[in-house]
């Protein structure tokens, strides 16, 4: 079903009269258009029957190549306010009761819309477009499987070149080149070696790899507007004496979360399952982040698998399961799977085993 049709159905269900989106993930998901965003208000308006862009004249010719939706142009000389009035007047906003504003919109742009619609009830996109984005259709799922395969190949490329003396940045460059060679756009490549692996979001740097290092590699690319994400562990030679125990506990946590991830379950219970598997082994204080996040056109999007999330899991949802244990000054272990939830449970997208990859160069 057409995404705009699906969104209008959701608007009708939620009694929403108007949605206003800024350039970004929501607009890109909805109509596949990602116009240039800067300080000039460029906004998309959608009602149950009409759609229009508030469009800076500076961007109009370029944007017109990507959409035939009506433009309400404004110039730097005139400013946007008159054009905003025209859009709302033509859309008969005097009869509106409720509008939705993009969660990611610039505050000054949001203020313009809220000032014009100050007597209306305001909601955010999580009430409408956010609900739709959480459930991927078969076409989206197909792309995400392709993306996961690309990420697997990028991980394998990294493992092929790991050796003492190379830097974290050298490994990250190989990952980026792998995505580019596959026609994807590299998005991130966290390479955290040795004591750096105890930082969940380590900034990949110039540290040289050495014998005995545990290495966290967390990587992702973008293909056909959708993203990938995977984390795996490797070591150069024999790891720290406590490593095998910690790796197994994290593996047990993933397995517990996968078992709990069924349609109808509340997201916080997936987090609870992973967390309890780690806490019962006495490592609870070293699991310092949520268990997972949704994946789609954004690397982090709903549903979020946290200890407080009341989201009810439904078939078609795509999310990560990525518990970790981080031992300051020693090492960290994180393992991550992206899953598509089906009626019979989660489908794991990666084909790479989660067992430790030991790299020997002797």
N, C-alpha and C positions, 0 to 999 in steps of 0.2 A: 504494500500500500504506500502511496506517496506520503513522504514525511510531513508535508504541509497539511495534507488531509488528516493524518494521524494527530498532528498537533491541534488542529481545529476541533477535532472530536474531543480531545482532552480539555481544550479551552471550554467547550460547551459543557462538558461534565463538571468542570470546576467553576463554572459561571464566571469565566474570565472574558472580558470584552476586547482587550488590547494587550499585545506583547511588544515590548521595545527591546531590541537587541543591539549590541555594539559589535564591531568586528572582533572575531575571536572564535573560540571553539564551538559555542552554541550556534552562531550564524553559519559557520563552516559546515557543521553537521547537518543543518537544516536544508541549505540550498547550495552547498558546495562553493560558496563565494567567500573570499577572504580579502576584502579591500584594505588598502593602506590605512593604518590608524595613527593619528597623531592628536595634537591639541584641538584640531577642528572637529566639531561634532559630526560624525557620520553614523547614522542610526537607521535601523530597519524596523518598520512598523508593520504589524500583522493584526488584522481583525478577523472575525468569522467570515468576512466576504471580500476584504480588500488587503492590499499590501503596497508598500511604498518605501523608498529610501529618502532620508534627509541626506543630501549629497553636496559636499563642498565642490564648487565649480572646478577647483584645482584637480580633483580626482575623477570628475565625471566621465571624461573621454576614456580613460583607462578602465574604469569600472564598467562602462557600457559594453566592453568586449566580453564580459562574463555574465551579464544578466539583462533581461528585457523588462524587468520590473520598473514601474514608474519612478522617476527621480523628481524630487523637489530640491532644485539647486539653490545654493546661496553662495555669495561671494565674500571675500575678506572685507570688502568695502561696506556691504549691507549687513553682515552678521547673520546668524542662523535663526533668530527669534521669529521673524516674520514668516520664514519658511516653515518653522515648526507650527505656527498658528494655522497656516494653510493646510498642512497635513492633517492636523487634528480636526479642523473644520470640515474638510472633505470627507473625513472618516466618521463624521457626526459624533464627536466625542462628548457632546452635551448629554447624550443618552447613556454613556458608559457608567458602570458601577464599580468595576474592578479592573485593575491593570497589573501586568507583570513587567518587572524591570530586570534587565540582565545583571546577575550577581557580580560580573566582572567589569561592568561599565565604569569609566572614570567618574569620580565623585562630582566633578563640575558639570559633566554631561547629564548625569542622573539628576542633578539639582534642577536643570532646565526643565526636564520632563515632569518632575515632581511639583515644581512651581506651577506648571500649566494644568496639572491634574490634581491639585491639592485637596479637593473634596472627594476624591475617589479612594477606595480601599486599594492598598498596594501589597503585592506579593512579589516573591522572587522566582527565578526560573526553576528552582527545584520542585515547584508545585506542578509544573507542566512539562516543559521540554526536558527537564532533568529526569523526570520519571521515564520518558520515552528513551532517552539516551542510555539508561541503565540496561535496557533489554535489547540486545543485538539481534537483528534479523539474520537470515541465513546468508545473505550477501556479505554482511559485516563479519560474520563468523568465518566465512571462507577467507577473507582478507587477513583476519587475525591469525589464522593457521599458517598462511604464507609468511606473515611477519615473524611468527614464532620460529619457523624453519630458518629464516634469515638470521635471527638472533642465535640459534644453535650453531650455524656456520661461523658466525663472528666469534663465538666463544671458543670453538675448536681452533680457529685461526690464532687466537690469543695463546692457547695452550701449546700450539706448535712451536712458538718462538720463545716461550719462557725459558730463561736460563740465568744463572748468576751473572751479575754485571750489567744487565739491561735495567733501564729505569721503568718505573710505573708509567711514565709518559710514553715510553717506547711501546709498551703493550697496548696502551690506549690508542695510539696511532694505528696499530695493526687492526684493532677493532673497527675504528672509523673507516679505514680503507676497505675492510671486508664489506661493510654496509654499502659504501659507495660503489664497489665492484658489482654488487647485486642490484644496483639501481635504486637503493634506498638512501634516505638521508640520515646520517648519524645523529642521534639525539643526546646521548650521554654515555660515558664509559668510565665508571668508577673502578679504579684498580688500587686496592689497598693492601699493602704487603707488610709482613712482620707485625710490629706493634701498631702500625697504622690500621691494620684490619680490625682493631678494637674501636675504631670510630665509624659508626653506622653510615654517615655520609661524608666519608673522607674526600678531600679534594686531591685528586690525582696529582702527584708531584714528581720531583726529581730523585726520590730515594731509589737507590740501586738494590735490586733483588739479590738475596744471598741464600746460601744453603740453610735449610731448616725453616725458611719462611712459610707461614700460612698466607695465602693470597685470596682475598675476596674479589671477585669480578662481578660487577653489576652493570649490565649494559642494555641498550635499547636503541632502536632505529624507527624511522617512519617510512611507510610505503602506502601509496594509495590513500593518504590522509589519516591512516591508522598507525598505531604505535606497537612496539614490542617491549618486553621487559623480562629479564631473567637474571638470576644470581646463582653462581656455582662457586665451589671451593676447590683450590688446588694447593699443593705444597711442593717445594723444591727439596727433594730427598725426604728424610724422616722428619716428621713434625715434632712440635713440643710434646712432652710426655703426657700431658693432659688432653691432647687434642682429640684423640679417638673417642674418649668419653663424651666430650662436649659435642662433637659432630653427631654422635648417635642420639644424644638428647634432642638436638635440633631436628634430626630426622624423625624422631618419635613425635615431636610437636607438629610437624607437617602432616604426618599420617593421622594424628588425632583430629586435626582441623579438616582434613579431606573427608574423614569419616563423618564429621558433624555437618558438612556442607551439603545439605539436601533442601529441595524446595519446601517452603513453608517455615524453615528455621529462621530465627532472628539472628542478624549478623553478629551481635555481641556474643552469641553462644559459640560461634566459630573462633573468635578471639579467646574466649574462655577455655575452649578445648586445648588450643595451642599453649596458652599460658599455664594451665594446670599441669601439662606434661613437663614443662620446664620447672615449675615451682616445686613439684613433688621430688625432684632430684636436687633441690637446694640451690638452684641457679636463678630463681625468680628475679632477684634484684639486678641481674645482668641482661634481662630482656626489657629494653627501654623504649620500645616503640610499638605501634599498632601491629596487628597481624597482617593486614592487607589493605588494598585499595582497588577501586575499579580501574579498568583499562579500556581505552577506545580511541577517540580522536585526541584525547589527552592522556598523558602517562599516569597522572593521578586524577581520577574522577570518581563519582559515586558508582557503586556503593562502597562505603568505607567500612572495613572490618575492624572495628574498634570495640573497646570494653563498654562503650556507652551507646553504640548504634542500635536503634530500634528498627532498622530497615528489615523487612521480611524478604528473604531471598526467593527469587522466582526464576523459572527456566529462562535462559537467554542472557542472564547476567554474566558478566565477565569480570573477574577480579583476581588479585594476587593472594597467595598464601605464603608469607615470608617471615617466619619467626627467626630470631637470632639471639645469640649469647655473646656478649662483648666483655672481655676480661682486660681491664686497663693495664697497659704496660706489658701484656703478654700477646694475646691474639684475639680475634673475633671470628665467629662462624655465623654465616647467614645462608640459608637455602631458600630459593624462591621458585614457585610454580605459578603460571597463569592458567586459570581454569575457565572453561565455559560450563555453566550449570545447566544440566538437562534434567528431565523428569526422573531419570534413574541415578542422578548424582553428577559429580564433576568430571569433565573431560580435561585431562592435562595436555597442554599444547606442546610443551617441549618434549623432544625425544631423547634428551641427554640424561643419563642416570644421575642421581644425586649423590652417589658414592664419591668419596674423596678421590681426586685425580692426583696421583703422586708422580711427579716429573723428576726423573733421574738423568744425570748427565755424566755419571762416572763410567 
